[in-house]
């Protein structure tokens, strides 16, 4: 088990080392980078918006259901929604979803290029395939995923607000009071650290499994599935480590 772990770790390190080199043609690399930003960020917007909205709505209703007591003031519900969205729900849940959406795409795309010998063709042409194919994905994910998480936090809180208004759980004044009461800016910093860390996992792990595919179409599917599973496990493990270290 440990032998496999260190083997994969070493191959990932070699891949990353090989991807850090001076681009042969900056314009071509910039175009690839912008395409990856579009794939990872813009195309993931609909699923992020939908999931975030309903996360906030469900969290509001369930929190109010569990805190039915005259001793608990209503603004506390909004506080719980705010802190849950910032600390855990938006960064972790959305990144697990992105690991499935974005990670499977990266792994299958690179796997198909490896099987169809397109990567070998790039190497023959004198292009560093790691720099051209892997590095833009990592940088794009590192930029776009924190942006998606920031948007998700806002939409989750807004979803909680809408559910609270429609269900008559909270008034607008109570919700706003709960949002501003006891707010800690450090929580947003923690959420962004998590988002950046998870973005590296979402991009590096699928790129590794896709880049090193051997075989045919069946192996591409297996590599894509393995990349998503490993990414989700590493996201949860990193979530635990960051919580222990930073909170």
Buried (B, 14 or more C-beta within 10 A) or exposed (E): EEEEEEEBEEEBEEBBEBBEEEBEEEEEBEEBBEEBBEBBBEEBEEBBBEBBBBBBBEBBBEBBEEBEEEEEBBBBBBBBBBBBBBBBBBBBBBBBBBBBBBBBBBBBBBBBBBBEEBBEEBEEEEBBBBBBBBBBBBBBBBBBBBBBBBBBBEBBBBBBBBBBBEEEBBEEEBBBBBBEEEBEEEBBEBBBBBBBBBBBBBBBBBBBBBBBBEEEEEBBBBBBBBBBBBBBEBBBEBBEEBBEEEE
